[in-house]
Amino acid sequence: MLMPIPDTTPFATLHGPAEIDLELFAFVERYATTLIRWDLVLLFGKNPDSEWTCIQVAEQLRRSVAAATKELDDLTYQRVLVRQYTPDRTTYRLTRRGTVRHTAMRLAQLNEKPSLSAVA
């Protein structure tokens, strides 16, 4: 005797079609291509008005200064970050370009852990 096959309806069908935020998807695909870049985008997205040196960023991300500097410079080249150079120190901050800035901030907000009040 054959056993009946249980209903194997996919999750998306039970709860409606999943929606993809194409703006966030394209942003991550273009700028957050490595884990350190992901961390950098989230760091600057959470703190959009802050300026940090390479050493400060490396300490916050617990990465080497050389790795942080390379990725900071790459994101500067891609115009996600802005580098402010003075003879005394070099700092980085999130760009003021509206679309990039807004998307980085949204990504950082989505990455935060939900609060207990939102879960309950």
C-alpha positions as CSV (number, residue, x, y, z in Angstrom):
1,M,0.0,0.0,0.0
2,L,1.3,3.4,-0.9
3,M,1.6,6.2,1.7
4,P,-0.1,9.5,0.9
5,I,2.3,12.4,0.1
6,P,1.8,15.3,2.6
7,D,0.9,18.7,1.2
8,T,4.2,20.3,0.3
9,T,3.0,23.8,-0.5
10,P,6.0,26.3,-0.5
11,F,6.3,28.8,2.3
12,A,5.9,31.8,-0.1
13,T,2.5,30.5,-1.3
14,L,1.2,30.1,2.3
15,H,2.1,33.6,3.3
16,G,1.9,35.5,0.1
17,P,4.7,36.2,-2.4
18,A,8.0,37.4,-1.0
19,E,8.9,40.9,-2.1
20,I,12.4,41.8,-2.9
21,D,13.6,45.4,-2.3
22,L,15.5,45.8,-5.6
23,E,17.2,49.0,-4.4
24,L,18.7,47.3,-1.4
25,F,19.6,44.2,-3.4
26,A,21.4,46.2,-6.0
27,F,23.2,48.3,-3.4
28,V,24.5,45.2,-1.5
29,E,25.5,43.5,-4.7
30,R,27.4,46.5,-5.9
31,Y,29.0,47.9,-2.7
32,A,28.9,45.2,0.1
33,T,30.8,42.5,-1.8
34,T,32.9,41.3,1.1
35,L,32.2,40.9,4.8
36,I,34.4,43.8,5.7
37,R,32.6,46.0,3.2
38,W,29.3,44.8,4.6
39,D,30.5,45.8,8.1
40,L,31.7,49.2,6.8
41,V,28.5,50.0,5.1
42,L,26.5,49.1,8.3
43,L,28.9,51.1,10.5
44,F,28.6,54.2,8.4
45,G,24.9,53.6,7.8
46,K,24.2,53.5,11.6
47,N,26.4,56.6,12.1
48,P,25.8,58.7,8.9
49,D,27.2,61.9,10.3
50,S,30.3,60.5,12.0
51,E,33.9,60.8,10.7
52,W,36.5,58.2,11.6
53,T,40.2,57.6,10.9
54,C,41.3,54.2,9.5
55,I,42.6,53.2,13.0
56,Q,39.2,54.1,14.6
57,V,37.3,52.1,12.0
58,A,39.7,49.1,12.3
59,E,39.2,49.1,16.1
60,Q,35.4,49.3,15.8
61,L,35.3,46.4,13.3
62,R,38.1,44.5,15.0
63,R,40.0,44.2,11.8
64,S,43.5,45.1,10.8
65,V,44.3,48.7,9.8
66,A,45.6,47.6,6.4
67,A,42.5,45.7,5.5
68,A,40.2,48.5,6.8
69,T,42.2,51.1,4.9
70,K,42.0,49.2,1.6
71,E,38.3,48.8,1.8
72,L,37.7,52.4,3.0
73,D,39.7,53.6,0.0
74,D,37.7,51.3,-2.4
75,L,34.4,52.5,-1.0
76,T,35.7,56.1,-1.4
77,Y,36.5,55.4,-5.0
78,Q,33.0,54.1,-5.5
79,R,31.7,57.3,-3.9
80,V,30.0,55.5,-1.0
81,L,32.3,57.3,1.5
82,V,34.1,60.6,1.4
83,R,37.7,61.0,2.5
84,Q,38.8,64.2,4.2
85,Y,42.5,64.5,4.0
86,T,44.6,66.9,6.1
87,P,48.4,66.6,6.9
88,D,47.5,65.6,10.5
89,R,44.9,62.9,9.8
90,T,42.6,61.4,7.2
91,T,39.0,60.7,8.1
92,Y,36.1,59.0,6.3
93,R,32.4,59.6,6.4
94,L,29.3,58.5,4.6
95,T,28.6,60.4,1.3
96,R,26.0,63.1,1.2
97,R,24.7,61.7,-2.1
98,G,21.0,61.2,-1.4
99,T,20.4,57.7,-2.9
100,V,23.5,56.1,-1.6
101,R,23.3,57.7,1.8
102,H,19.6,56.8,2.2
103,T,20.1,53.2,1.1
104,A,23.1,52.6,3.4
105,M,21.0,54.0,6.3
106,R,18.0,51.8,5.5
107,L,20.3,48.7,5.2
108,A,21.8,49.5,8.6
109,Q,18.3,49.9,10.1
110,L,17.1,46.6,8.7
111,N,20.2,44.8,10.1
112,E,19.5,45.9,13.6
113,K,18.0,43.4,16.0
114,P,14.2,43.9,16.5
115,S,13.2,45.3,19.8
116,L,11.3,43.2,22.3
117,S,8.2,45.5,22.0
118,A,8.2,44.9,18.2
119,V,8.3,41.1,18.7
120,A,5.5,41.0,21.3
